Amino acid sequence: MLLARHTPRVRAFVATLVGHDSDTIDDVVQSTLLIAWKKLNTFRYAEKNPEEELIRWVCTIARFEVLEYLRDKKRRRTIAFDEQLIGQLADLQEEQSGPLDDRRRALRGCLQQLQPKQQEAIRLRYAVGLSMTEIAAREQRSIKAATVAMCRLRKLLEKCVRQSLGLKGLA
């Protein structure tokens, strides 16, 4: 149950290490969760928050899975980052995971406040990865108009996230 609940956090951790290739993220997360599930009986916690320790443990497994993925990729000569950089990124991600989770939750809430048409534009740009030219064509508007609208949406989301985090004292 805990593993399933925190899968988005593990996915975000893996994404910071391998980029935003969803197939790679899916593969690494799946192998990570499989290993974590198999080794769950070996997990021991020492701090007051076992759930947080479990996530750090799973992220450590993910880190090694990313390194394995990169070694395999290196054998095929298409590596993007070296292992030392991956280690530094993993350490940084682990240090920043709490505030990042708060920001993700705030962003999710702000996205839900947008109009469906605005949500779709954000999804096309950042989840699907379409260019502004492609989005403009889908929306039947000029590239400039689509770009200006996207800029306004980003500013609106930034303001909403700042306000949301400010209310929680995290801005």
LOBATOR-977934 format. One record per residue: residue number from 1; residue in one letter; x, y, z of N, C-alpha, C in turn. Coordinates in pm, 1 decimal, decimal comma. Layout:
BEGIN
  pos  code     neast    nnorth       nup    caeast   canorth      caup     ceast    cnorth       cup
  NUM     A         X         Y         Z         X         Y         Z         X         Y         Z
...
***
This chain:
BEGIN
  pos  code     neast    nnorth       nup    caeast   canorth      caup     ceast    cnorth       cup
    1     M      82,1    -118,1       0,0       0,0       0,0       0,0      87,2     125,5       0,0
    2     L     190,0     126,7      87,8     280,0     241,6      94,8     356,6     260,2     -35,1
    3     L     401,4     150,8     -92,6     474,3     160,8    -219,1     385,6     221,7    -326,7
    4     A     263,1     177,3    -334,4     170,6     229,9    -435,4     140,6     377,3    -410,0
    5     R     122,9     414,2    -284,6      89,1     552,7    -250,5     201,8     649,1    -287,8
    6     H     325,1     603,1    -278,3     439,1     691,9    -301,4     504,9     671,4    -438,1
    7     T     440,6     596,9    -525,2     495,0     576,8    -659,2     515,8     709,4    -733,3
    8     P     425,0     807,7    -724,4     452,2     935,2    -792,7     581,3    1001,7    -744,9
    9     R     609,7     989,4    -618,7     733,1    1047,2    -565,6     855,6     974,0    -620,0
   10     V     846,4     842,1    -629,9     956,1     763,0    -685,9     972,9     797,3    -834,3
   11     R     861,2     812,4    -905,1     866,9     850,5   -1047,1     935,2     985,8   -1063,9
   12     A     901,2    1080,6    -978,6     962,5    1213,5    -986,6    1112,7    1204,1    -960,4
   13     F    1149,9    1122,6    -864,7    1291,2    1101,7    -833,8    1363,6    1044,8    -955,6
   14     V    1308,0     942,3   -1015,6    1369,8     879,3   -1132,7    1375,5     978,4   -1248,6
   15     A    1270,6    1057,7   -1267,8    1267,6    1155,3   -1377,1    1380,3    1256,8   -1364,3
   16     T    1415,3    1294,8   -1240,6    1525,4    1389,7   -1224,7    1658,3    1327,9   -1264,2
   17     L    1666,9    1197,1   -1264,4    1792,1    1129,4   -1296,2    1803,6    1088,4   -1441,6
   18     V    1692,3    1056,4   -1506,7    1699,7    1005,9   -1644,6    1636,9    1099,4   -1746,8
   19     G    1579,8    1209,4   -1703,3    1512,9    1299,0   -1797,0    1366,3    1262,4   -1807,5
   20     H    1302,3    1317,4   -1905,9    1156,5    1301,3   -1913,8    1113,5    1203,9   -2023,9
   21     D    1190,4    1098,3   -2039,5    1152,2     991,4   -2130,8    1060,9     896,9   -2053,0
   22     S     930,8     906,8   -2077,9     834,4     832,7   -1995,5     853,9     681,6   -2003,3
   23     D     897,4     629,8   -2117,5     921,7     485,0   -2127,4    1035,2     442,4   -2034,0
   24     T    1142,3     520,5   -2032,8    1255,3     489,5   -1944,6    1213,6     501,5   -1799,4
   25     I    1140,6     608,6   -1767,4    1093,7     627,1   -1630,0    1008,0     508,6   -1588,0
   26     D     914,6     469,2   -1674,1     827,1     355,5   -1643,3     908,4     228,3   -1618,4
   27     D    1006,6     201,5   -1704,9    1088,0      80,7   -1690,5    1165,9      81,1   -1559,2
   28     V    1229,7     194,5   -1528,9    1310,9     202,6   -1407,5    1222,1     194,1   -1283,3
   29     V    1110,5     263,3   -1283,7    1020,0     260,5   -1167,4     965,4     119,5   -1148,5
   30     Q     926,6      55,6   -1255,9     872,5     -80,7   -1244,5     976,7    -175,4   -1185,8
   31     S    1099,4    -170,3   -1236,2    1202,1    -260,0   -1181,9    1235,3    -223,8   -1037,7
   32     T    1233,1     -94,1   -1005,4    1258,3     -49,3    -867,6    1153,0    -104,0    -772,1
   33     L    1026,1     -88,6    -809,1     918,6    -135,0    -721,5     918,2    -286,8    -708,5
   34     L     954,7    -355,2    -814,1     963,3    -500,8    -807,5    1072,3    -543,4    -709,3
   35     I    1187,6    -482,0    -717,2    1296,4    -513,8    -624,4    1256,3    -478,1    -481,5
   36     A    1195,9    -358,3    -464,6    1153,0    -315,8    -330,8    1052,2    -414,9    -272,8
   37     W     960,1    -458,7    -355,6     859,0    -554,7    -309,9     924,6    -685,2    -265,3
   38     K    1020,3    -732,8    -345,6    1088,4    -858,0    -312,3    1172,9    -845,5    -185,9
   39     K    1229,6    -727,2    -161,9    1318,5    -706,7     -47,6    1249,5    -637,8      70,0
   40     L    1119,9    -620,0      62,8    1048,0    -546,2     166,4    1068,7    -604,5     305,9
   41     N    1081,5    -736,3     314,0    1100,8    -798,2     445,2    1238,2    -766,5     504,5
   42     T    1330,9    -712,4     426,0    1462,9    -674,8     477,5    1467,1    -529,1     523,7
   43     F    1362,9    -453,2     494,5    1359,5    -312,1     531,0    1346,8    -295,3     682,1
   44     R    1434,2    -214,8     739,3    1430,0    -182,4     882,1    1436,2     -30,8     894,9
   45     Y    1364,4      23,2     990,1    1367,7     167,1    1010,3    1417,9     199,4    1150,2
   46     A    1479,7     317,4    1160,3    1536,2     358,8    1289,0    1478,4     491,5    1335,5
   47     E    1427,8     571,6    1242,8    1377,1     704,1    1277,9    1230,4     697,1    1319,0
   48     K    1176,7     813,7    1355,2    1038,4     820,6    1402,0     936,7     807,6    1289,2
   49     N     978,6     832,2    1166,3     886,9     828,6    1053,0     925,3     715,6     957,6
   50     P     876,2     594,4     981,7     914,5     481,2     896,7     871,1     499,6     751,0
   51     E     761,0     569,2     728,2     713,2     588,5     591,9     814,7     669,2     510,9
   52     E     869,1     775,0     571,5     968,8     857,5     503,8    1096,5     777,5     478,5
   53     E    1134,7     695,4     575,0    1252,4     610,6     557,1    1230,8     508,8     445,2
   54     L    1108,8     455,9     437,0    1077,4     360,8     330,8    1095,1     425,9     194,0
   55     I    1047,7     548,6     179,3    1060,5     618,0      51,1    1208,1     641,3      18,9
   56     R    1287,2     681,3     117,2    1431,6     700,0      92,7    1495,8     567,3      52,3
   57     W    1453,4     458,7     115,0    1505,5     325,9      82,1    1470,6     289,8     -62,4
   58     V    1345,1     313,6    -100,7    1301,8     283,4    -237,7    1376,9     373,7    -336,5
   59     C    1397,3     499,2    -301,5    1471,9     589,4    -390,5    1617,7     545,9    -404,8
   60     T    1673,2     487,7    -300,8    1808,7     432,7    -311,0    1810,7     316,3    -408,7
   61     I    1711,1     231,7    -400,8    1699,7     121,8    -497,7    1686,6     180,5    -638,6
   62     A    1603,7     283,5    -652,3    1584,7     347,5    -783,3    1715,8     403,4    -835,6
   63     R    1793,6     460,4    -746,1    1923,5     515,6    -786,2    2010,7     407,2    -849,1
   64     F    2015,6     291,1    -785,0    2094,5     181,3    -839,9    2034,8     128,2    -970,4
   65     E    1904,9     129,6    -980,5    1840,5      86,5   -1104,5    1871,8     184,4   -1218,7
   66     V    1876,9     313,1   -1187,6    1914,2     413,2   -1288,6    2057,9     389,1   -1333,2
   67     L    2146,7     363,3   -1237,1    2285,9     336,2   -1272,7    2296,7     212,0   -1360,5
   68     E    2219,1     109,5   -1328,2    2218,1     -12,0   -1410,8    2166,6      20,5   -1551,2
   69     Y    2060,8      98,7   -1557,7    2006,1     141,2   -1686,8    2112,7     216,0   -1767,7
   70     L    2185,2     306,5   -1700,9    2288,4     384,6   -1770,6    2404,8     297,9   -1816,2
   71     R    2443,1     199,3   -1733,0    2549,1     107,2   -1774,5    2506,3      31,9   -1900,1
   72     D    2382,9     -13,9   -1901,2    2331,0     -84,6   -2018,2    2328,5       8,0   -2139,5
   73     K    2285,9     130,4   -2116,9    2280,0     228,7   -2225,1    2420,8     263,0   -2274,9
   74     K    2515,9     269,2   -2180,9    2654,1     299,3   -2217,9    2710,3     189,4   -2308,5
   75     R    2672,5      66,8   -2277,5    2716,2     -44,8   -2362,5    2667,0     -25,5   -2505,3
   76     R    2552,4      42,4   -2516,2    2498,3      69,5   -2650,7    2542,3     206,4   -2701,8
   77     R    2629,0     275,1   -2623,2    2690,1     403,4   -2660,0    2590,5     517,5   -2679,0
   78     T    2489,7     526,7   -2594,7    2395,2     637,6   -2604,6    2375,0     704,2   -2468,2
   79     I    2478,5     706,4   -2387,4    2465,7     760,4   -2251,4    2458,4     912,9   -2251,5
   80     A    2377,2     967,3   -2162,4    2362,8    1111,6   -2151,7    2440,4    1165,8   -2030,9
   81     F    2436,7    1097,2   -1916,3    2502,5    1143,0   -1794,5    2598,0    1035,4   -1745,7
   82     D    2703,5    1076,7   -1673,2    2790,2     976,0   -1613,6    2739,8     940,2   -1473,7
   83     E    2798,1     835,0   -1417,6    2748,7     782,5   -1289,9    2768,4     880,6   -1175,0
   84     Q    2876,5     957,0   -1176,3    2901,6    1053,3   -1069,2    2793,4    1161,5   -1068,9
   85     L    2758,1    1209,9   -1186,2    2653,9    1311,7   -1196,0    2520,2    1255,9   -1148,0
   86     I    2490,5    1132,5   -1186,1    2366,4    1068,8   -1140,4    2364,9    1061,6    -987,9
   87     G    2476,8    1027,1    -927,6    2485,0    1021,6    -781,7    2460,8    1158,1    -718,8
   88     Q    2519,2    1261,3    -776,4    2499,1    1396,8    -723,9    2353,9    1440,2    -739,1
   89     L    2293,9    1411,0    -854,0    2153,2    1444,9    -875,2    2062,8    1368,7    -778,4
   90     A    2094,8    1243,3    -755,4    2014,5    1162,3    -662,7    2023,4    1218,5    -521,5
   91     D    2144,1    1255,2    -478,7    2160,1    1313,2    -345,1    2081,3    1443,1    -331,8
   92     L    2091,6    1527,3    -433,1    2019,6    1654,3    -430,9    1868,9    1631,9    -427,9
   93     Q    1820,9    1538,1    -508,1    1677,5    1508,3    -512,3    1628,9    1458,3    -377,0
   94     E    1706,6    1373,5    -312,8    1666,9    1321,8    -181,2    1659,9    1434,3     -78,4
   95     E    1755,1    1528,3     -85,0    1755,7    1640,8       8,6    1634,5    1731,6     -12,5
   96     Q    1593,6    1747,9    -137,9    1489,0    1843,0    -171,7    1350,7    1780,5    -185,9
   97     S    1336,4    1651,6    -159,6    1210,6    1583,3    -189,9    1091,1    1639,0    -113,7
   98     G    1106,6    1677,4      11,4     994,1    1731,5      88,7     936,9    1857,6      26,9
   99     P    1020,0    1962,6       9,5     969,4    2085,6     -52,2     916,7    2063,2    -194,3
  100     L     980,8    1974,0    -267,9     934,1    1946,9    -404,0     796,8    1881,0    -402,3
  101     D     774,1    1792,0    -306,8     642,3    1729,0    -295,9     535,5    1832,8    -264,8
  102     D     568,6    1927,9    -177,0     473,7    2034,7    -144,9     442,3    2116,8    -269,6
  103     R     544,3    2146,0    -347,3     523,8    2224,7    -469,5     442,1    2146,5    -572,4
  104     R     469,7    2016,6    -582,8     391,9    1934,1    -676,4     244,3    1931,8    -638,4
  105     R     217,8    1916,8    -509,3      78,3    1916,5    -462,9      12,6    2051,0    -491,5
  106     A      85,5    2159,1    -466,2      31,5    2293,0    -492,5       4,5    2310,3    -641,3
  107     L      98,0    2266,5    -725,4      79,3    2278,6    -870,2     -40,1    2196,2    -916,5
  108     R     -53,6    2075,0    -862,9    -166,7    1989,4    -899,2    -299,1    2059,3    -866,7
  109     G    -306,3    2120,0    -748,8    -426,4    2193,0    -709,4    -451,7    2311,9    -799,4
  110     C    -347,0    2383,1    -836,0    -361,1    2499,7    -924,4    -404,3    2457,0   -1064,6
  111     L    -350,8    2346,4   -1112,3    -390,7    2296,8   -1245,0    -539,2    2261,7   -1247,0
  112     Q    -589,3    2208,8   -1137,9    -730,7    2171,7   -1131,0    -821,7    2294,0   -1133,7
  113     Q    -768,9    2410,1   -1098,1    -847,5    2533,2   -1099,0    -858,5    2595,4   -1238,6
  114     L    -774,5    2548,9   -1331,4    -777,6    2602,9   -1467,5    -900,5    2553,5   -1543,1
  115     Q    -934,8    2627,4   -1647,1   -1041,9    2584,8   -1737,5    -994,5    2460,6   -1813,5
  116     P   -1086,1    2374,6   -1857,3   -1046,3    2253,4   -1930,9    -957,7    2283,3   -2053,1
  117     K    -986,5    2389,4   -2124,8    -907,0    2426,1   -2243,0    -763,8    2462,5   -2201,2
  118     Q    -750,6    2531,1   -2088,6    -618,1    2567,0   -2038,0    -543,1    2443,3   -1989,6
  119     Q    -612,9    2355,0   -1922,0    -550,8    2230,3   -1875,9    -499,0    2149,5   -1994,1
  120     E    -577,3    2146,0   -2099,7    -537,2    2070,8   -2218,7    -412,5    2131,5   -2282,2
  121     A    -404,1    2262,9   -2288,1    -286,1    2328,9   -2345,4    -161,1    2294,1   -2263,8
  122     I    -173,1    2297,7   -2132,5     -60,1    2262,3   -2045,2     -22,3    2115,3   -2065,2
  123     R    -122,5    2029,0   -2073,4     -96,8    1885,7   -2093,9     -24,8    1860,7   -2226,0
  124     L     -71,8    1926,8   -2331,6      -9,8    1907,8   -2462,9     135,6    1954,9   -2463,5
  125     R     161,1    2064,9   -2394,9     296,3    2120,9   -2394,7     390,8    2040,4   -2307,2
  126     Y     347,8    2006,9   -2185,9     442,3    1950,7   -2089,4     430,3    1800,5   -2068,4
  127     A     315,0    1742,3   -2089,2     302,5    1597,5   -2074,0     326,9    1526,7   -2206,5
  128     V     268,7    1582,7   -2313,3     283,9    1521,0   -2445,5     412,1    1569,4   -2512,8
  129     G     449,7    1695,8   -2484,7     574,0    1749,2   -2540,5     558,9    1814,2   -2676,8
  130     L     438,6    1859,4   -2709,2     419,6    1925,9   -2838,1     486,4    2062,8   -2838,1
  131     S     527,8    2105,4   -2956,5     585,9    2238,9   -2970,7     473,6    2341,7   -2971,0
  132     M     509,6    2467,7   -2954,4     409,6    2574,0   -2958,7     347,4    2583,3   -3097,6
  133     T     422,0    2551,5   -3199,8     368,0    2550,2   -3336,6     257,2    2445,8   -3348,8
  134     E     281,4    2327,9   -3293,8     181,9    2221,0   -3299,3      58,3    2255,2   -3216,5
  135     I      80,8    2315,9   -3100,8     -31,7    2355,3   -3015,7    -113,6    2463,5   -3084,4
  136     A     -46,6    2560,8   -3144,1    -116,6    2668,5   -3215,2    -202,6    2610,5   -3327,5
  137     A    -148,9    2513,7   -3399,1    -224,8    2451,5   -3508,0    -348,0    2378,8   -3453,4
  138     R    -332,5    2308,5   -3344,1    -447,0    2237,8   -3284,2    -554,1    2333,9   -3234,8
  139     E    -508,5    2448,7   -3181,1    -602,8    2547,1   -3128,6    -653,4    2643,6   -3235,5
  140     Q    -603,1    2627,0   -3355,8    -640,0    2711,8   -3469,6    -619,9    2859,4   -3437,3
  141     R    -498,8    2890,3   -3392,3    -461,5    3028,2   -3364,4    -317,4    3049,5   -3408,0
  142     S    -273,9    3172,8   -3409,6    -136,5    3201,4   -3451,7     -39,1    3150,4   -3345,6
  143     I      84,3    3129,0   -3388,4     187,7    3082,8   -3295,8     208,0    3187,1   -3186,0
  144     K     207,1    3314,7   -3225,9     227,1    3421,8   -3129,2     115,2    3421,9   -3023,7
  145     A      -9,0    3406,9   -3068,6    -122,1    3405,5   -2975,1    -113,0    3286,1   -2880,5
  146     A     -76,8    3170,6   -2933,5     -63,5    3051,0   -2850,3      51,3    3066,3   -2750,8
  147     T     160,8    3126,3   -2794,1     276,5    3147,0   -2706,6     243,6    3245,4   -2594,7
  148     V     175,2    3353,9   -2630,2     135,1    3452,3   -2529,4      40,2    3388,3   -2428,2
  149     A     -55,0    3308,6   -2476,6    -149,5    3241,5   -2387,4     -76,0    3145,0   -2293,9
  150     M      21,9    3072,2   -2346,2      98,4    2977,8   -2264,3     180,0    3053,7   -2159,8
  151     C     237,7    3165,3   -2197,9     314,1    3247,5   -2104,3     223,6    3296,0   -1990,7
  152     R     104,0    3340,0   -2025,0       9,1    3385,4   -1923,5     -31,7    3270,7   -1831,2
  153     L     -51,4    3152,8   -1889,6     -86,5    3035,5   -1807,5      24,6    3001,5   -1709,3
  154     R     149,6    3005,0   -1755,7     262,5    2975,1   -1667,5     270,4    3076,6   -1553,8
  155     K     250,6    3204,2   -1585,7     253,6    3308,0   -1482,1     138,8    3289,5   -1383,7
  156     L      22,4    3254,9   -1434,4     -93,8    3229,5   -1348,4     -66,4    3112,5   -1254,4
  157     L      -8,7    3005,3   -1308,7      23,9    2888,8   -1226,7     132,0    2922,0   -1124,0
  158     E     231,3    2997,8   -1165,3     337,4    3036,9   -1072,5     279,3    3116,9    -955,3
  159     K     191,8    3212,3    -986,2     129,4    3293,7    -882,1      44,9    3206,7    -788,7
  160     C     -31,5    3116,1    -846,3    -116,7    3027,1    -767,4     -33,0    2938,6    -675,4
  161     V      75,6    2881,5    -728,3     162,1    2794,9    -647,1     225,4    2875,4    -534,5
  162     R     275,0    2994,8    -565,7     335,2    3079,8    -461,9     233,3    3110,9    -352,4
  163     Q     112,0    3143,6    -392,4       7,9    3173,2    -293,7     -23,9    3050,0    -210,3
  164     S     -35,1    2937,9    -274,4     -66,1    2812,6    -203,4      44,0    2778,7    -103,9
  165     L     168,6    2790,7    -144,6     280,4    2761,2     -55,8     295,0    2867,5      51,9
  166     G     259,7    2991,6      17,0     266,1    3100,2     113,8     168,2    3078,9     227,6
  167     L      51,4    3025,8     193,8     -49,1    2997,1     296,3       1,2    2889,9     392,3
  168     K      88,2    2800,5     342,6     141,7    2694,3     425,7     275,4    2734,1     487,9
  169     G     320,8    2857,1     459,4     448,2    2903,1     514,2     568,7    2844,1     444,0
  170     L     553,0    2803,2     318,8     662,6    2736,9     246,8     715,5    2819,1     130,1
  171     A     664,5    2937,5     108,8     704,0    3016,4      -8,2     850,6    3056,6      -2,1
***
